[in-house]
Amino acid sequence: MTAISNRPAVGGSKLNLYGGWKVAFWFLLPALIGFVVFYLVPSIRGIYLSFTDTNLLSGRGEVIGTENYSELLQDDLFWNAIKVTAWYVLINIVSQTIIAVLIAVMMDRLTKSAFIRGVVLLPWLIPNVVVALLFVWLLDPNLGYVADVFGWFGIDSDFFTSTTAVIPTIAGVNTWRHMGYTALLIFAGLQTIPGSLYEAAALDGATEMQMLTRITIPLLRPVLALVLVVTVIGSFQVFDTVQVATGGFGGRPGGPVNASRVIYIYIYEKAFVQSQLGYASAMSVMLLVVLMGITYFQLKILRAGESDLSS
Amino acid sequence: MTAALRDMAGRKEVSRAARMGRGVAWALLVLLMIVTLFPFYWALRTALTTNPDLFAPGGAEGLLPPDPTDVNFKRVLGRATDAEIQEGSGRENSASFDYLLGLKNSVIIATVIAIGQVFFSALAAYALARLKFKGREAVFFMFIAGMMLPPIFILIPNLLLMRDMPTWLFGDANSGWLNTYQGAIAPFFLMTPFAVFFLRQFFLSINRSLEEAALIDGANHFRIFRSVILPIASPQLVTMGVLAYVTAWNEFFWPFVVAKDPEVAPLTVTLNAFSVQQPGTQPDWSGLMSGTLLAALPVILIFAAFGRRIVDSIQFSGIK
């Protein structure tokens, strides 16, 4: 690469080799239009809308300052949504991450089979709507096959219809959908750990469990940190599964009562059922701020950029 | 077998505990396969049973369908007679699900999105990976920042934009691009930050020497992109296309908001509408599971054809 730029310029200046703005502009133009029209301007407009009382149906609204935000802070349903979402994220992330690490380590130690990796990934490629319906059926209190199996162990057969079970159930369904994908990301990280470490440990008589806690987990930390940042952000945005699993069959999305009304469901309801776009936008801005804060702290706490290998 | 294991590990003796541990781990892996695949099997078993049979005593027990039938698939494919509809659903007026219409819409939306997104994102990725210009880092950072935006944050303004699309851009005077294919496609057509990022990583890993030879021969960057980069990167472009296709196929929220009309709604939206029409007691599980399986079928076929590539690409994105 450097050899080329050191050569005497061919047919003009060195700049031509690397284009410059005049060339880059045409390459970037379509994507830039897409970004500006569907990401940048909407972001600014979203923040603007949050300071207005814009109504979906009339399409009109006036600037009302920070009224939406002060109303939001006193809205019990908003705090309920935050609480429900946080509870969902906690259960989903903990179960998904633990299972994914176990799957990844098992695949790494037992088999490199591409078939097994493929099967493990399959649920991640299936539409959320399909996954939700599969599990509403499997967990149906009357006829559900899996509900029966849980019944043998004395676990109550109300899943999507119980105020206490609905969030753990949805978290479990999404764990099923995402554990293989997460496992593959972690599996890729495992491949970067030198095999010689395990050989040395095995010679010293270390058990698999010791290798897992003393070698694998510490050296996996940077990958794990990035995976956690991505999955936590994704987990906060749960919508499809809740909408489909609680909204069909005579139910109300976010139900029973408000037990599964996660933040996305509440924003959707405010914007498209109650037509309060301004208020919904204010909630979206709050969500963005919360996600940015969480990401920042995660990267800080988990020291994502540093590896233990070099130290 | 044990002897081979010992040799492989290069140890004097594989302890009993270690062997047992491996056994347990294999058992867990098999259990994982079953947990992953069983829901699909159970959906198939349900789809092959009529709804009255399902609700008969013991009808939803046992691994095999009590009286296998294709009438439910016929129903969602719109090929069933009135008698068959009643036989399958157990009702005279059951909610219906037009699979073929939803399939057509999903195919149109996902195909156009995948082609446009990959092509335009590849152009941008080439500039970000290969060209040098002032502000390159700033543009790249901006795209990455776009990846962090929660979709709902930009969804409301984008919906207003769709509604306000003027007539000179083929918008309806009252509803703009609402309930049109272009509305369902637009936000994903020109780029997604992920596609640009993903392809840029790929382009960075392509050896530069070929392009440089072409440049010295006087080719311009557009020719290089077309006749050097596109052929070399075609496997990766196909991978990204498959990912974009599956993501577009699975998308629910955006079409749920802008393209609810069954004439343009993709399968995810019409399948959800089908389940919303179901009563709380004795819903048409047979019909639902046939529709559900058929809605997942294209993704499963894509997976069968490209699974290896998708797995590799995810591991690639895991390392980067």
HADDOCK unambig.tbl for C-alpha pairs under 7 A between the chains (distance, minus, plus):
assign (segid A and resid 10 and name CA) (segid B and resid 216 and name CA) 6.49 0.50 0.50
assign (segid A and resid 17 and name CA) (segid B and resid 215 and name CA) 6.64 0.50 0.50
assign (segid A and resid 18 and name CA) (segid B and resid 130 and name CA) 6.86 0.50 0.50
assign (segid A and resid 18 and name CA) (segid B and resid 131 and name CA) 4.50 0.50 0.50
assign (segid A and resid 18 and name CA) (segid B and resid 132 and name CA) 5.07 0.50 0.50
assign (segid A and resid 19 and name CA) (segid B and resid 131 and name CA) 5.38 0.50 0.50
assign (segid A and resid 19 and name CA) (segid B and resid 132 and name CA) 6.23 0.50 0.50
assign (segid A and resid 20 and name CA) (segid B and resid 131 and name CA) 6.56 0.50 0.50
assign (segid A and resid 20 and name CA) (segid B and resid 132 and name CA) 5.46 0.50 0.50
assign (segid A and resid 20 and name CA) (segid B and resid 133 and name CA) 4.37 0.50 0.50
assign (segid A and resid 21 and name CA) (segid B and resid 133 and name CA) 5.15 0.50 0.50
assign (segid A and resid 21 and name CA) (segid B and resid 134 and name CA) 6.84 0.50 0.50
assign (segid A and resid 24 and name CA) (segid B and resid 127 and name CA) 5.44 0.50 0.50
assign (segid A and resid 24 and name CA) (segid B and resid 131 and name CA) 6.61 0.50 0.50
assign (segid A and resid 27 and name CA) (segid B and resid 123 and name CA) 5.03 0.50 0.50
assign (segid A and resid 27 and name CA) (segid B and resid 124 and name CA) 5.38 0.50 0.50
assign (segid A and resid 27 and name CA) (segid B and resid 127 and name CA) 6.06 0.50 0.50
assign (segid A and resid 28 and name CA) (segid B and resid 123 and name CA) 6.47 0.50 0.50
assign (segid A and resid 28 and name CA) (segid B and resid 124 and name CA) 4.51 0.50 0.50
assign (segid A and resid 28 and name CA) (segid B and resid 127 and name CA) 6.69 0.50 0.50
assign (segid A and resid 30 and name CA) (segid B and resid 120 and name CA) 6.09 0.50 0.50
assign (segid A and resid 30 and name CA) (segid B and resid 190 and name CA) 6.00 0.50 0.50
assign (segid A and resid 31 and name CA) (segid B and resid 120 and name CA) 5.94 0.50 0.50
assign (segid A and resid 31 and name CA) (segid B and resid 121 and name CA) 6.14 0.50 0.50
assign (segid A and resid 31 and name CA) (segid B and resid 124 and name CA) 6.19 0.50 0.50
assign (segid A and resid 31 and name CA) (segid B and resid 190 and name CA) 5.34 0.50 0.50
assign (segid A and resid 31 and name CA) (segid B and resid 191 and name CA) 5.23 0.50 0.50
assign (segid A and resid 34 and name CA) (segid B and resid 190 and name CA) 5.01 0.50 0.50
assign (segid A and resid 34 and name CA) (segid B and resid 191 and name CA) 5.93 0.50 0.50
assign (segid A and resid 38 and name CA) (segid B and resid 158 and name CA) 6.49 0.50 0.50
assign (segid A and resid 38 and name CA) (segid B and resid 187 and name CA) 5.73 0.50 0.50
assign (segid A and resid 39 and name CA) (segid B and resid 146 and name CA) 6.70 0.50 0.50
assign (segid A and resid 39 and name CA) (segid B and resid 154 and name CA) 6.58 0.50 0.50
assign (segid A and resid 42 and name CA) (segid B and resid 154 and name CA) 5.31 0.50 0.50
assign (segid A and resid 42 and name CA) (segid B and resid 157 and name CA) 5.13 0.50 0.50
assign (segid A and resid 42 and name CA) (segid B and resid 158 and name CA) 6.21 0.50 0.50
assign (segid A and resid 43 and name CA) (segid B and resid 153 and name CA) 6.99 0.50 0.50
assign (segid A and resid 43 and name CA) (segid B and resid 154 and name CA) 5.71 0.50 0.50
assign (segid A and resid 45 and name CA) (segid B and resid 157 and name CA) 6.30 0.50 0.50
assign (segid A and resid 46 and name CA) (segid B and resid 153 and name CA) 6.66 0.50 0.50
assign (segid A and resid 46 and name CA) (segid B and resid 154 and name CA) 6.49 0.50 0.50
assign (segid A and resid 46 and name CA) (segid B and resid 157 and name CA) 5.89 0.50 0.50
assign (segid A and resid 106 and name CA) (segid B and resid 25 and name CA) 6.51 0.50 0.50
assign (segid A and resid 114 and name CA) (segid B and resid 308 and name CA) 6.92 0.50 0.50
assign (segid A and resid 118 and name CA) (segid B and resid 307 and name CA) 6.05 0.50 0.50
assign (segid A and resid 118 and name CA) (segid B and resid 308 and name CA) 6.83 0.50 0.50
assign (segid A and resid 118 and name CA) (segid B and resid 311 and name CA) 6.49 0.50 0.50
assign (segid A and resid 119 and name CA) (segid B and resid 33 and name CA) 6.99 0.50 0.50
assign (segid A and resid 120 and name CA) (segid B and resid 36 and name CA) 6.90 0.50 0.50
assign (segid A and resid 125 and name CA) (segid B and resid 246 and name CA) 6.83 0.50 0.50
assign (segid A and resid 125 and name CA) (segid B and resid 299 and name CA) 6.83 0.50 0.50
assign (segid A and resid 126 and name CA) (segid B and resid 296 and name CA) 6.11 0.50 0.50
assign (segid A and resid 126 and name CA) (segid B and resid 299 and name CA) 6.64 0.50 0.50
assign (segid A and resid 127 and name CA) (segid B and resid 250 and name CA) 4.39 0.50 0.50
assign (segid A and resid 127 and name CA) (segid B and resid 296 and name CA) 6.96 0.50 0.50
assign (segid A and resid 128 and name CA) (segid B and resid 250 and name CA) 6.89 0.50 0.50
assign (segid A and resid 129 and name CA) (segid B and resid 268 and name CA) 6.01 0.50 0.50
assign (segid A and resid 129 and name CA) (segid B and resid 272 and name CA) 6.76 0.50 0.50
assign (segid A and resid 130 and name CA) (segid B and resid 292 and name CA) 5.57 0.50 0.50
assign (segid A and resid 130 and name CA) (segid B and resid 296 and name CA) 6.84 0.50 0.50
assign (segid A and resid 134 and name CA) (segid B and resid 39 and name CA) 6.42 0.50 0.50
assign (segid A and resid 134 and name CA) (segid B and resid 43 and name CA) 6.79 0.50 0.50
assign (segid A and resid 143 and name CA) (segid B and resid 60 and name CA) 5.98 0.50 0.50
assign (segid A and resid 184 and name CA) (segid B and resid 314 and name CA) 6.93 0.50 0.50
assign (segid A and resid 184 and name CA) (segid B and resid 315 and name CA) 6.10 0.50 0.50
assign (segid A and resid 185 and name CA) (segid B and resid 314 and name CA) 6.56 0.50 0.50
assign (segid A and resid 185 and name CA) (segid B and resid 315 and name CA) 5.58 0.50 0.50
assign (segid A and resid 185 and name CA) (segid B and resid 318 and name CA) 4.58 0.50 0.50
assign (segid A and resid 188 and name CA) (segid B and resid 315 and name CA) 4.99 0.50 0.50
assign (segid A and resid 188 and name CA) (segid B and resid 318 and name CA) 5.81 0.50 0.50
assign (segid A and resid 188 and name CA) (segid B and resid 319 and name CA) 6.03 0.50 0.50
assign (segid A and resid 189 and name CA) (segid B and resid 318 and name CA) 6.76 0.50 0.50
assign (segid A and resid 189 and name CA) (segid B and resid 319 and name CA) 6.13 0.50 0.50
assign (segid A and resid 240 and name CA) (segid B and resid 252 and name CA) 6.74 0.50 0.50
assign (segid A and resid 240 and name CA) (segid B and resid 253 and name CA) 6.91 0.50 0.50
assign (segid A and resid 244 and name CA) (segid B and resid 272 and name CA) 6.25 0.50 0.50
assign (segid A and resid 247 and name CA) (segid B and resid 276 and name CA) 6.52 0.50 0.50
assign (segid A and resid 248 and name CA) (segid B and resid 275 and name CA) 5.14 0.50 0.50
assign (segid A and resid 248 and name CA) (segid B and resid 276 and name CA) 3.96 0.50 0.50
assign (segid A and resid 248 and name CA) (segid B and resid 278 and name CA) 6.85 0.50 0.50
assign (segid A and resid 249 and name CA) (segid B and resid 275 and name CA) 6.24 0.50 0.50
assign (segid A and resid 249 and name CA) (segid B and resid 276 and name CA) 5.62 0.50 0.50
assign (segid A and resid 249 and name CA) (segid B and resid 277 and name CA) 6.91 0.50 0.50
assign (segid A and resid 249 and name CA) (segid B and resid 278 and name CA) 4.87 0.50 0.50
assign (segid A and resid 249 and name CA) (segid B and resid 279 and name CA) 4.93 0.50 0.50
assign (segid A and resid 249 and name CA) (segid B and resid 280 and name CA) 4.33 0.50 0.50
assign (segid A and resid 250 and name CA) (segid B and resid 276 and name CA) 6.81 0.50 0.50
assign (segid A and resid 250 and name CA) (segid B and resid 278 and name CA) 6.92 0.50 0.50
assign (segid A and resid 250 and name CA) (segid B and resid 279 and name CA) 5.59 0.50 0.50
assign (segid A and resid 250 and name CA) (segid B and resid 280 and name CA) 4.96 0.50 0.50
assign (segid A and resid 284 and name CA) (segid B and resid 152 and name CA) 6.69 0.50 0.50
assign (segid A and resid 284 and name CA) (segid B and resid 153 and name CA) 5.04 0.50 0.50
assign (segid A and resid 285 and name CA) (segid B and resid 153 and name CA) 6.71 0.50 0.50
assign (segid A and resid 288 and name CA) (segid B and resid 149 and name CA) 6.97 0.50 0.50
assign (segid A and resid 288 and name CA) (segid B and resid 150 and name CA) 6.58 0.50 0.50
